[in-house]
Amino acid sequence: MESPDPFHPAFRFVLAGLATWRLAFLAVREAGPAGVMERLRAGAAAGPLAGPLGCVKCAGAWIALPMAFFVGGGFAEVLVAWPALAGVVALIDEWLKPPFEWREEADDGVLRGGRGDLDGPGPSGEAPL
């Protein structure tokens, strides 16, 4: 006789979503134990894994596939759970980004003068005074 599953399907989904985000974040933004992930990213920089290891959302989309099997069910459920778990990764990644902060550049001269607004020829084609 088969033992009953101790995890509710919703709990499996939440657990898989958090694990998927954690593994994606580790793969993309952390050095990992003994710098393993850092060396993996450096080695994959010119290969086909450079893209998926370049952003948390990309890595999350691929890490979500095996996690979708943990969520369980048949083929149709796995096909639905895969993008749903990738969506969880995208949401968590967006939530954890720092808020937008406006920063003025020191002196880029755009719409503020500073570098000589009249350095070029005027509308009539004559040089500035």
Secondary structure, 3 states (H helix, E strand, C coil): CCCCCCCCHHHHHHHHHHHHHHHHHHHHHCCCHHHHHHHHHHHCCCCCCCCCCCCHHHHHHHHHHHHHHHHCCCHHHHHHHHHHHHHHHHHHHHHCCCCCCCCCCCCCCCCCCCCCCCCCCCCCCCCCC
